[in-house]
Amino acid sequence: MGGLDELNAAFDAFETFTKGLQEGRCSVDMDLAAAAAREVTTGKQHPYIQRDEEGDPVAFVPPRKLTNEQLAAARVLLADPRQTITGVAKVLGVSRGVLYEEVPEVNGRYARLRAAAQQTET
């Protein structure tokens, strides 16, 4: 396929894609789009792109920041109301932000602990 044929094929694919967006038949994962664009510009495969059988990008999957063991330890430690998020993060060797990202139950933890303490006082 020559240069003009490739350009026409790319235009047709783009046109089909934009029609799909307009009609609500598809959506765009902007992280995946940015990573795929970086692949095209650098010529190197992005490590976070998950591919289908044909090698086409289908999902952007960044690596988890906690191992399964760390995640389990975080949950055990955070079940103790005397533990702080900062303390648990230090024990695990990660930042507090990683705990907020990787352990969903951390969000709102202090509010739940306060509410539980108020219920036991009354």
The first five atom37 places (N, CA, C, CB, O) and aatype in JSON, in Angstrom:
{
  "aatype": [12, 7, 7, 10, 3, 6, 10, 2, 0, 0, 13, 3, 0, 13, 6, 16, 13, 16, 11, 7, 10, 5, 6, 7, 1, 4, 15, 19, 3, 12, 3, 10, 0, 0, 0, 0, 0, 1, 6, 19, 16, 16, 7, 11, 5, 8, 14, 18, 9, 5, 1, 3, 6, 6, 7, 3, 14, 19, 0, 13, 19, 14, 14, 1, 11, 10, 16, 2, 6, 5, 10, 0, 0, 0, 1, 19, 10, 10, 0, 3, 14, 1, 5, 16, 9, 16, 7, 19, 0, 11, 19, 10, 7, 19, 15, 1, 7, 19, 10, 18, 6, 6, 19, 14, 6, 19, 2, 7, 1, 18, 0, 1, 10, 1, 0, 0, 0, 5, 5, 16, 6, 16],
  "atom_mask": [
    [1, 1, 1, 1, 1],
    [1, 1, 1, 0, 1],
    [1, 1, 1, 0, 1],
    [1, 1, 1, 1, 1],
    [1, 1, 1, 1, 1],
    [1, 1, 1, 1, 1],
    [1, 1, 1, 1, 1],
    [1, 1, 1, 1, 1],
    [1, 1, 1, 1, 1],
    [1, 1, 1, 1, 1],
    [1, 1, 1, 1, 1],
    [1, 1, 1, 1, 1],
    [1, 1, 1, 1, 1],
    [1, 1, 1, 1, 1],
    [1, 1, 1, 1, 1],
    [1, 1, 1, 1, 1],
    [1, 1, 1, 1, 1],
    [1, 1, 1, 1, 1],
    [1, 1, 1, 1, 1],
    [1, 1, 1, 0, 1],
    [1, 1, 1, 1, 1],
    [1, 1, 1, 1, 1],
    [1, 1, 1, 1, 1],
    [1, 1, 1, 0, 1],
    [1, 1, 1, 1, 1],
    [1, 1, 1, 1, 1],
    [1, 1, 1, 1, 1],
    [1, 1, 1, 1, 1],
    [1, 1, 1, 1, 1],
    [1, 1, 1, 1, 1],
    [1, 1, 1, 1, 1],
    [1, 1, 1, 1, 1],
    [1, 1, 1, 1, 1],
    [1, 1, 1, 1, 1],
    [1, 1, 1, 1, 1],
    [1, 1, 1, 1, 1],
    [1, 1, 1, 1, 1],
    [1, 1, 1, 1, 1],
    [1, 1, 1, 1, 1],
    [1, 1, 1, 1, 1],
    [1, 1, 1, 1, 1],
    [1, 1, 1, 1, 1],
    [1, 1, 1, 0, 1],
    [1, 1, 1, 1, 1],
    [1, 1, 1, 1, 1],
    [1, 1, 1, 1, 1],
    [1, 1, 1, 1, 1],
    [1, 1, 1, 1, 1],
    [1, 1, 1, 1, 1],
    [1, 1, 1, 1, 1],
    [1, 1, 1, 1, 1],
    [1, 1, 1, 1, 1],
    [1, 1, 1, 1, 1],
    [1, 1, 1, 1, 1],
    [1, 1, 1, 0, 1],
    [1, 1, 1, 1, 1],
    [1, 1, 1, 1, 1],
    [1, 1, 1, 1, 1],
    [1, 1, 1, 1, 1],
    [1, 1, 1, 1, 1],
    [1, 1, 1, 1, 1],
    [1, 1, 1, 1, 1],
    [1, 1, 1, 1, 1],
    [1, 1, 1, 1, 1],
    [1, 1, 1, 1, 1],
    [1, 1, 1, 1, 1],
    [1, 1, 1, 1, 1],
    [1, 1, 1, 1, 1],
    [1, 1, 1, 1, 1],
    [1, 1, 1, 1, 1],
    [1, 1, 1, 1, 1],
    [1, 1, 1, 1, 1],
    [1, 1, 1, 1, 1],
    [1, 1, 1, 1, 1],
    [1, 1, 1, 1, 1],
    [1, 1, 1, 1, 1],
    [1, 1, 1, 1, 1],
    [1, 1, 1, 1, 1],
    [1, 1, 1, 1, 1],
    [1, 1, 1, 1, 1],
    [1, 1, 1, 1, 1],
    [1, 1, 1, 1, 1],
    [1, 1, 1, 1, 1],
    [1, 1, 1, 1, 1],
    [1, 1, 1, 1, 1],
    [1, 1, 1, 1, 1],
    [1, 1, 1, 0, 1],
    [1, 1, 1, 1, 1],
    [1, 1, 1, 1, 1],
    [1, 1, 1, 1, 1],
    [1, 1, 1, 1, 1],
    [1, 1, 1, 1, 1],
    [1, 1, 1, 0, 1],
    [1, 1, 1, 1, 1],
    [1, 1, 1, 1, 1],
    [1, 1, 1, 1, 1],
    [1, 1, 1, 0, 1],
    [1, 1, 1, 1, 1],
    [1, 1, 1, 1, 1],
    [1, 1, 1, 1, 1],
    [1, 1, 1, 1, 1],
    [1, 1, 1, 1, 1],
    [1, 1, 1, 1, 1],
    [1, 1, 1, 1, 1],
    [1, 1, 1, 1, 1],
    [1, 1, 1, 1, 1],
    [1, 1, 1, 1, 1],
    [1, 1, 1, 0, 1],
    [1, 1, 1, 1, 1],
    [1, 1, 1, 1, 1],
    [1, 1, 1, 1, 1],
    [1, 1, 1, 1, 1],
    [1, 1, 1, 1, 1],
    [1, 1, 1, 1, 1],
    [1, 1, 1, 1, 1],
    [1, 1, 1, 1, 1],
    [1, 1, 1, 1, 1],
    [1, 1, 1, 1, 1],
    [1, 1, 1, 1, 1],
    [1, 1, 1, 1, 1],
    [1, 1, 1, 1, 1],
    [1, 1, 1, 1, 1]
  ],
  "atom_positions": [
    [[0.85, -1.17, 0.0], [0.0, 0.0, 0.0], [0.9, 1.23, 0.0], [-0.97, 0.0, 1.22], [1.82, 1.33, 0.81]],
    [[0.64, 2.15, -0.89], [1.44, 3.36, -1.0], [1.02, 4.42, -0.01], [0.0, 0.0, 0.0], [0.06, 4.23, 0.74]],
    [[1.73, 5.53, 0.0], [1.48, 6.61, 0.94], [0.07, 7.18, 0.87], [0.0, 0.0, 0.0], [-0.56, 7.42, 1.89]],
    [[-0.43, 7.4, -0.36], [-1.77, 7.95, -0.52], [-2.83, 6.94, -0.07], [-2.01, 8.36, -1.98], [-3.82, 7.32, 0.55]],
    [[-2.62, 5.66, -0.39], [-3.56, 4.63, 0.05], [-3.62, 4.54, 1.58], [-3.17, 3.26, -0.54], [-4.69, 4.4, 2.15]],
    [[-2.46, 4.63, 2.23], [-2.42, 4.61, 3.7], [-3.15, 5.81, 4.28], [-0.97, 4.57, 4.2], [-3.88, 5.69, 5.26]],
    [[-2.94, 6.95, 3.68], [-3.6, 8.17, 4.15], [-5.11, 8.06, 3.99], [-3.07, 9.39, 3.39], [-5.86, 8.44, 4.89]],
    [[-5.57, 7.54, 2.86], [-7.0, 7.35, 2.64], [-7.58, 6.34, 3.62], [-7.27, 6.91, 1.21], [-8.69, 6.54, 4.12]],
    [[-6.85, 5.26, 3.89], [-7.32, 4.25, 4.84], [-7.42, 4.85, 6.23], [-6.38, 3.04, 4.84], [-8.38, 4.59, 6.96]],
    [[-6.44, 5.66, 6.62], [-6.47, 6.31, 7.93], [-7.64, 7.28, 8.01], [-5.14, 7.05, 8.21], [-8.31, 7.36, 9.04]],
    [[-7.89, 8.02, 6.94], [-9.02, 8.95, 6.92], [-10.33, 8.2, 7.06], [-9.01, 9.78, 5.63], [-11.2, 8.62, 7.83]],
    [[-10.49, 7.1, 6.34], [-11.72, 6.3, 6.43], [-11.93, 5.76, 7.84], [-11.67, 5.13, 5.42], [-13.04, 5.78, 8.37]],
    [[-10.85, 5.27, 8.45], [-10.95, 4.75, 9.81], [-11.33, 5.86, 10.78], [-9.61, 4.1, 10.25], [-12.16, 5.65, 11.67]],
    [[-10.75, 7.04, 10.62], [-11.06, 8.17, 11.48], [-12.51, 8.6, 11.3], [-10.12, 9.34, 11.2], [-13.2, 8.9, 12.27]],
    [[-12.96, 8.62, 10.07], [-14.35, 9.01, 9.79], [-15.33, 8.03, 10.42], [-14.58, 9.09, 8.27], [-16.33, 8.44, 11.01]],
    [[-15.05, 6.74, 10.31], [-15.9, 5.73, 10.93], [-15.91, 5.89, 12.45], [-15.42, 4.31, 10.56], [-16.96, 5.79, 13.09]],
    [[-14.75, 6.15, 13.01], [-14.63, 6.34, 14.45], [-15.42, 7.55, 14.92], [-13.16, 6.48, 14.84], [-16.16, 7.47, 15.91]],
    [[-15.27, 8.69, 14.24], [-15.97, 9.9, 14.66], [-17.48, 9.73, 14.51], [-15.49, 11.11, 13.85], [-18.24, 10.25, 15.33]],
    [[-17.94, 9.03, 13.48], [-19.38, 8.75, 13.36], [-19.86, 7.9, 14.53], [-19.68, 8.04, 12.02], [-20.94, 8.12, 15.06]],
    [[-19.04, 6.93, 14.92], [-19.39, 6.1, 16.07], [-19.5, 6.91, 17.35], [0.0, 0.0, 0.0], [-20.38, 6.66, 18.18]],
    [[-18.6, 7.88, 17.52], [-18.67, 8.76, 18.69], [-19.95, 9.59, 18.66], [-17.44, 9.68, 18.75], [-20.65, 9.7, 19.67]],
    [[-20.24, 10.16, 17.5], [-21.42, 11.01, 17.38], [-22.71, 10.23, 17.62], [-21.45, 11.65, 16.0], [-23.66, 10.76, 18.19]],
    [[-22.73, 8.99, 17.19], [-23.93, 8.16, 17.34], [-23.97, 7.44, 18.69], [-24.01, 7.15, 16.22], [-24.93, 6.72, 18.98]],
    [[-22.95, 7.62, 19.5], [-22.92, 7.0, 20.82], [-22.6, 5.52, 20.8], [0.0, 0.0, 0.0], [-22.85, 4.82, 21.79]],
    [[-22.03, 5.01, 19.7], [-21.71, 3.59, 19.61], [-20.35, 3.26, 20.21], [-21.74, 3.15, 18.17], [-20.05, 2.09, 20.43]],
    [[-19.53, 4.27, 20.49], [-18.22, 4.02, 21.09], [-17.82, 5.22, 21.94], [-17.15, 3.75, 19.99], [-18.4, 6.3, 21.83]],
    [[-16.84, 5.0, 22.78], [-16.33, 6.07, 23.63], [-14.81, 6.06, 23.58], [-16.85, 5.92, 25.1], [-14.2, 5.14, 23.03]],
    [[-14.2, 7.07, 24.17], [-12.75, 7.2, 24.11], [-12.17, 7.15, 25.53], [-12.35, 8.53, 23.41], [-12.6, 7.89, 26.41]],
    [[-11.22, 6.27, 25.71], [-10.42, 6.25, 26.93], [-9.23, 7.15, 26.65], [-9.98, 4.78, 27.35], [-8.34, 6.78, 25.9]],
    [[-9.23, 8.33, 27.25], [-8.2, 9.33, 26.93], [-6.8, 8.86, 27.33], [-8.52, 10.65, 27.61], [-5.82, 9.2, 26.67]],
    [[-6.69, 8.08, 28.41], [-5.38, 7.55, 28.79], [-4.86, 6.6, 27.71], [-5.45, 6.83, 30.15], [-3.69, 6.64, 27.34]],
    [[-5.76, 5.75, 27.22], [-5.39, 4.82, 26.16], [-5.02, 5.58, 24.88], [-6.52, 3.83, 25.89], [-4.05, 5.24, 24.21]],
    [[-5.81, 6.59, 24.56], [-5.55, 7.37, 23.35], [-4.18, 8.06, 23.44], [-6.66, 8.41, 23.13], [-3.44, 8.08, 22.46]],
    [[-3.87, 8.62, 24.6], [-2.58, 9.31, 24.77], [-1.42, 8.31, 24.68], [-2.54, 10.05, 26.12], [-0.4, 8.6, 24.06]],
    [[-1.59, 7.14, 25.3], [-0.53, 6.12, 25.27], [-0.35, 5.59, 23.84], [-0.86, 4.96, 26.23], [0.78, 5.38, 23.4]],
    [[-1.45, 5.39, 23.13], [-1.36, 4.9, 21.75], [-0.7, 5.96, 20.86], [-2.76, 4.54, 21.21], [0.08, 5.63, 19.97]],
    [[-1.02, 7.23, 21.1], [-0.39, 8.3, 20.32], [1.11, 8.34, 20.6], [-1.03, 9.68, 20.66], [1.91, 8.58, 19.69]],
    [[1.49, 8.1, 21.85], [2.91, 8.08, 22.19], [3.6, 6.92, 21.46], [3.12, 7.96, 23.72], [4.74, 7.06, 21.01]],
    [[2.91, 5.78, 21.36], [3.48, 4.66, 20.61], [3.75, 5.03, 19.16], [2.54, 3.44, 20.67], [4.8, 4.72, 18.61]],
    [[2.79, 5.71, 18.57], [2.92, 6.09, 17.16], [4.09, 7.06, 16.98], [1.62, 6.72, 16.63], [4.87, 6.93, 16.03]],
    [[4.2, 8.03, 17.89], [5.24, 9.04, 17.71], [6.64, 8.52, 18.06], [4.93, 10.24, 18.55], [7.62, 8.96, 17.47]],
    [[6.73, 7.59, 19.03], [8.05, 7.1, 19.43], [8.44, 5.8, 18.74], [8.09, 6.89, 20.92], [9.62, 5.47, 18.65]],
    [[7.43, 5.06, 18.25], [7.72, 3.77, 17.64], [7.95, 2.66, 18.65], [0.0, 0.0, 0.0], [8.36, 1.56, 18.28]],
    [[7.71, 2.94, 19.94], [7.91, 1.94, 20.99], [6.57, 1.59, 21.63], [8.9, 2.46, 22.07], [5.72, 2.45, 21.84]],
    [[6.39, 0.29, 21.94], [5.16, -0.13, 22.58], [5.11, 0.38, 24.02], [5.03, -1.67, 22.56], [6.11, 0.35, 24.73]],
    [[3.93, 0.86, 24.43], [3.73, 1.37, 25.78], [3.44, 0.18, 26.7], [2.56, 2.42, 25.83], [2.61, -0.66, 26.37]],
    [[4.11, 0.09, 27.85], [3.94, -1.08, 28.71], [2.58, -1.2, 29.37], [4.98, -1.06, 29.76], [2.22, -2.28, 29.83]],
    [[1.8, -0.12, 29.44], [0.51, -0.17, 30.14], [-0.66, -0.47, 29.21], [0.27, 1.14, 30.84], [-1.8, -0.54, 29.67]],
    [[-0.39, -0.65, 27.92], [-1.48, -0.92, 26.98], [-1.75, -2.41, 26.9], [-1.16, -0.36, 25.58], [-0.85, -3.2, 26.6]],
    [[-2.99, -2.79, 27.19], [-3.43, -4.17, 27.04], [-3.91, -4.34, 25.6], [-4.57, -4.54, 28.08], [-4.59, -3.47, 25.06]],
    [[-3.55, -5.46, 24.99], [-3.86, -5.67, 23.58], [-4.73, -6.9, 23.37], [-2.57, -5.81, 22.77], [-4.75, -7.83, 24.19]],
    [[-5.45, -6.89, 22.25], [-6.25, -8.06, 21.89], [-5.39, -9.04, 21.1], [-7.51, -7.65, 21.07], [-4.18, -8.85, 20.97]],
    [[-6.01, -10.1, 20.58], [-5.28, -11.16, 19.87], [-4.54, -10.64, 18.63], [-6.24, -12.26, 19.45], [-3.49, -11.17, 18.26]],
    [[-5.09, -9.6, 18.0], [-4.45, -9.04, 16.81], [-3.36, -8.03, 17.16], [-5.49, -8.39, 15.93], [-2.67, -7.54, 16.27]],
    [[-3.21, -7.72, 18.44], [-2.21, -6.74, 18.85], [-2.7, -5.32, 18.9], [0.0, 0.0, 0.0], [-1.92, -4.39, 19.1]],
    [[-4.02, -5.14, 18.72], [-4.59, -3.79, 18.77], [-4.8, -3.37, 20.22], [-5.92, -3.74, 17.98], [-5.18, -4.19, 21.06]],
    [[-4.57, -2.08, 20.53], [-4.78, -1.63, 21.91], [-6.25, -1.64, 22.29], [-4.2, -0.22, 22.09], [-7.1, -1.16, 21.53]],
    [[-6.56, -2.18, 23.46], [-7.96, -2.24, 23.9], [-8.18, -1.59, 25.27], [-8.41, -3.67, 23.95], [-9.31, -1.2, 25.57]],
    [[-7.14, -1.47, 26.1], [-7.32, -0.88, 27.42], [-5.98, -0.34, 27.93], [-7.9, -1.92, 28.4], [-4.91, -0.83, 27.57]],
    [[-6.09, 0.67, 28.77], [-4.92, 1.24, 29.43], [-4.95, 0.73, 30.86], [-4.92, 2.82, 29.37], [-5.87, 1.06, 31.62]],
    [[-3.96, -0.05, 31.25], [-3.95, -0.69, 32.56], [-2.63, -0.39, 33.27], [-4.16, -2.23, 32.44], [-1.66, -1.12, 33.11]],
    [[-2.58, 0.71, 34.05], [-1.35, 0.98, 34.78], [-1.14, -0.07, 35.86], [-1.38, 2.39, 35.4], [-2.1, -0.65, 36.36]],
    [[0.1, -0.32, 36.21], [0.35, -1.34, 37.23], [-0.17, -0.9, 38.59], [1.85, -1.65, 37.32], [-0.19, 0.29, 38.91]],
    [[-0.58, -1.88, 39.38], [-1.0, -1.56, 40.74], [0.22, -1.16, 41.56], [-1.72, -2.77, 41.4], [1.34, -1.6, 41.29]],
    [[0.0, -0.33, 42.53], [1.09, 0.17, 43.34], [1.29, -0.64, 44.61], [0.86, 1.62, 43.69], [2.3, -0.49, 45.29]],
    [[0.32, -1.49, 44.95], [0.43, -2.37, 46.11], [0.34, -3.81, 45.65], [-0.67, -2.05, 47.15], [-0.44, -4.15, 44.76]],
    [[1.14, -4.66, 46.26], [1.02, -6.09, 45.99], [-0.22, -6.61, 46.71], [2.31, -6.87, 46.44], [-0.78, -5.91, 47.56]],
    [[-0.65, -7.8, 46.4], [-1.79, -8.39, 47.09], [-1.52, -8.51, 48.59], [-2.12, -9.77, 46.51], [-2.42, -8.32, 49.41]],
    [[-0.27, -8.83, 48.94], [0.09, -8.95, 50.36], [0.01, -7.6, 51.06], [1.51, -9.55, 50.49], [-0.49, -7.5, 52.17]],
    [[0.51, -6.55, 50.4], [0.45, -5.21, 50.98], [-1.0, -4.75, 51.13], [1.23, -4.21, 50.13], [-1.36, -4.12, 52.12]],
    [[-1.82, -5.07, 50.14], [-3.23, -4.68, 50.19], [-3.92, -5.36, 51.36], [-3.93, -5.04, 48.87], [-4.69, -4.73, 52.09]],
    [[-3.65, -6.65, 51.55], [-4.25, -7.38, 52.67], [-3.76, -6.81, 54.0], [-3.92, -8.89, 52.58], [-4.54, -6.64, 54.93]],
    [[-2.46, -6.52, 54.09], [-1.9, -5.96, 55.33], [-2.52, -4.59, 55.62], [-0.37, -5.83, 55.23], [-2.82, -4.28, 56.77]],
    [[-2.71, -3.78, 54.58], [-3.31, -2.46, 54.76], [-4.72, -2.59, 55.31], [-3.33, -1.69, 53.43], [-5.11, -1.83, 56.2]],
    [[-5.47, -3.53, 54.8], [-6.85, -3.7, 55.28], [-6.88, -4.16, 56.73], [-7.59, -4.72, 54.4], [-7.71, -3.71, 57.51]],
    [[-5.97, -5.06, 57.1], [-5.91, -5.53, 58.49], [-5.53, -4.36, 59.41], [-4.88, -6.69, 58.64], [-6.17, -4.14, 60.43]],
    [[-4.5, -3.62, 59.03], [-4.04, -2.5, 59.86], [-5.11, -1.42, 59.97], [-2.76, -1.91, 59.28], [-5.33, -0.87, 61.05]],
    [[-5.77, -1.11, 58.87], [-6.77, -0.04, 58.88], [-8.06, -0.43, 59.6], [-7.09, 0.37, 57.48], [-8.87, 0.43, 59.92]],
    [[-8.25, -1.72, 59.84], [-9.41, -2.15, 60.61], [-9.28, -1.74, 62.07], [-9.6, -3.67, 60.49], [-10.28, -1.65, 62.79]],
    [[-8.04, -1.49, 62.52], [-7.78, -1.04, 63.88], [-7.96, 0.47, 63.93], [-6.34, -1.46, 64.36], [-7.2, 1.18, 63.27]],
    [[-8.94, 1.0, 64.69], [-9.18, 2.44, 64.7], [-8.02, 3.25, 65.27], [-10.43, 2.73, 65.49], [-7.98, 4.47, 65.09]],
    [[-7.1, 2.61, 65.96], [-5.95, 3.34, 66.51], [-4.88, 3.61, 65.46], [-5.35, 2.55, 67.67], [-4.0, 4.45, 65.66]],
    [[-4.94, 2.9, 64.35], [-3.96, 3.09, 63.28], [-4.31, 4.31, 62.46], [-3.88, 1.83, 62.36], [-5.49, 4.57, 62.19]],
    [[-3.3, 5.06, 62.08], [-3.51, 6.21, 61.18], [-3.15, 5.81, 59.76], [-2.67, 7.44, 61.65], [-2.39, 4.86, 59.53]],
    [[-3.69, 6.54, 58.83], [-3.38, 6.27, 57.43], [-1.89, 6.53, 57.18], [-4.25, 7.14, 56.49], [-1.24, 5.78, 56.45]],
    [[-1.37, 7.58, 57.78], [0.06, 7.9, 57.62], [0.92, 6.77, 58.18], [0.4, 9.22, 58.33], [1.91, 6.38, 57.56]],
    [[0.53, 6.24, 59.35], [1.29, 5.15, 59.97], [1.26, 3.89, 59.13], [0.0, 0.0, 0.0], [2.29, 3.22, 58.96]],
    [[0.11, 3.57, 58.59], [-0.02, 2.37, 57.75], [0.81, 2.55, 56.49], [-1.51, 2.1, 57.39], [1.48, 1.61, 56.04]],
    [[0.77, 3.74, 55.91], [1.57, 4.01, 54.7], [3.05, 3.82, 54.99], [1.3, 5.45, 54.17], [3.78, 3.25, 54.17]],
    [[3.52, 4.3, 56.15], [4.93, 4.14, 56.51], [5.3, 2.68, 56.67], [5.24, 4.91, 57.79], [6.35, 2.24, 56.21]],
    [[4.43, 1.92, 57.34], [4.69, 0.48, 57.53], [4.83, -0.22, 56.19], [3.55, -0.17, 58.36], [5.69, -1.09, 56.02]],
    [[3.98, 0.15, 55.23], [3.98, -0.5, 53.91], [5.02, 0.08, 52.97], [2.61, -0.39, 53.29], [5.3, -0.49, 51.91]],
    [[5.59, 1.22, 53.33], [6.6, 1.84, 52.48], [6.02, 2.53, 51.26], [0.0, 0.0, 0.0], [6.66, 2.57, 50.21]],
    [[4.81, 3.06, 51.4], [4.16, 3.77, 50.29], [3.67, 5.12, 50.81], [2.98, 2.94, 49.7], [3.73, 5.4, 52.0]],
    [[3.19, 5.95, 49.9], [2.63, 7.24, 50.31], [1.17, 7.07, 50.72], [2.76, 8.27, 49.17], [0.53, 6.07, 50.4]],
    [[0.66, 8.07, 51.43], [-0.77, 8.04, 51.79], [-1.62, 8.04, 50.54], [-1.14, 9.26, 52.69], [-2.67, 7.39, 50.49]],
    [[-1.18, 8.77, 49.51], [-1.93, 8.82, 48.26], [-2.13, 7.46, 47.64], [0.0, 0.0, 0.0], [-3.18, 7.18, 47.06]],
    [[-1.11, 6.59, 47.75], [-1.24, 5.23, 47.22], [-2.34, 4.49, 47.97], [0.11, 4.46, 47.34], [-3.12, 3.75, 47.36]],
    [[-2.41, 4.67, 49.29], [-3.48, 4.0, 50.05], [-4.85, 4.5, 49.6], [-3.3, 4.24, 51.56], [-5.78, 3.71, 49.44]],
    [[-4.97, 5.81, 49.4], [-6.26, 6.35, 48.95], [-6.63, 5.82, 47.57], [-6.21, 7.88, 48.92], [-7.81, 5.59, 47.29]],
    [[-5.65, 5.62, 46.71], [-5.92, 5.1, 45.35], [-6.24, 3.61, 45.35], [-4.73, 5.37, 44.45], [-7.15, 3.17, 44.65]],
    [[-5.48, 2.84, 46.13], [-5.54, 1.38, 46.02], [-6.48, 0.71, 47.02], [-4.17, 0.83, 46.2], [-6.91, -0.42, 46.8]],
    [[-6.81, 1.39, 48.12], [-7.67, 0.8, 49.15], [-8.93, 1.67, 49.26], [-6.92, 0.68, 50.54], [-8.93, 2.65, 50.0]],
    [[-9.99, 1.33, 48.53], [-11.17, 2.2, 48.47], [-11.78, 2.51, 49.83], [-12.21, 1.57, 47.6], [-12.32, 3.6, 50.04]],
    [[-11.7, 1.57, 50.76], [-12.33, 1.8, 52.06], [-11.62, 2.84, 52.91], [-12.39, 0.51, 52.81], [-12.14, 3.25, 53.94]],
    [[-10.44, 3.28, 52.49], [-9.73, 4.35, 53.2], [-10.51, 5.65, 53.09], [-8.3, 4.54, 52.64], [-10.58, 6.42, 54.05]],
    [[-11.09, 5.89, 51.93], [-11.85, 7.12, 51.73], [-13.05, 7.16, 52.67], [-12.32, 7.24, 50.26], [-13.87, 6.25, 52.67]],
    [[-13.13, 8.21, 53.46], [-14.21, 8.36, 54.43], [-13.98, 7.61, 55.73], [0.0, 0.0, 0.0], [-14.88, 7.53, 56.57]],
    [[-12.78, 7.07, 55.92], [-12.5, 6.27, 57.12], [-12.66, 7.09, 58.39], [-11.08, 5.7, 57.05], [-13.29, 6.63, 59.34]],
    [[-12.11, 8.31, 58.43], [-12.19, 9.11, 59.63], [-13.64, 9.48, 59.96], [-11.36, 10.37, 59.48], [-14.02, 9.5, 61.13]],
    [[-14.42, 9.77, 58.96], [-15.83, 10.09, 59.19], [-16.56, 8.89, 59.78], [-16.51, 10.53, 57.87], [-17.38, 9.04, 60.68]],
    [[-16.26, 7.69, 59.27], [-16.9, 6.49, 59.82], [-16.46, 6.23, 61.26], [-16.56, 5.27, 58.95], [-17.27, 5.85, 62.1]],
    [[-15.17, 6.45, 61.54], [-14.67, 6.26, 62.91], [-15.3, 7.27, 63.86], [-13.14, 6.39, 62.95], [-15.66, 6.92, 64.99]],
    [[-15.44, 8.53, 63.43], [-16.08, 9.56, 64.25], [-17.52, 9.2, 64.54], [-16.0, 10.92, 63.57], [-17.98, 9.32, 65.68]],
    [[-18.24, 8.77, 63.5], [-19.65, 8.41, 63.67], [-19.79, 7.23, 64.63], [-20.28, 8.07, 62.3], [-20.69, 7.22, 65.47]],
    [[-18.92, 6.24, 64.52], [-18.98, 5.09, 65.41], [-18.67, 5.51, 66.84], [-17.99, 4.0, 64.95], [-19.31, 5.01, 67.77]],
    [[-17.72, 6.41, 67.04], [-17.37, 6.88, 68.38], [-18.53, 7.67, 68.99], [-16.1, 7.76, 68.34], [-18.82, 7.54, 70.18]],
    [[-19.2, 8.47, 68.17], [-20.35, 9.25, 68.68], [-21.5, 8.34, 69.06], [-20.82, 10.27, 67.62], [-22.21, 8.61, 70.03]],
    [[-21.71, 7.25, 68.31], [-22.79, 6.33, 68.63], [-22.53, 5.63, 69.96], [-22.97, 5.3, 67.51], [-23.46, 5.39, 70.73]],
    [[-21.27, 5.29, 70.25], [-20.97, 4.6, 71.5], [-21.05, 5.55, 72.69], [-19.58, 3.98, 71.44], [-21.28, 5.1, 73.81]],
    [[-20.88, 6.87, 72.47], [-20.97, 7.86, 73.55], [-22.42, 8.08, 73.97], [-20.34, 9.19, 73.12], [-22.69, 8.4, 75.13]],
    [[-23.36, 7.92, 73.04], [-24.78, 8.21, 73.36], [-25.53, 6.98, 73.77], [-25.49, 8.83, 72.18], [-26.72, 7.06, 74.07]]
  ]
}
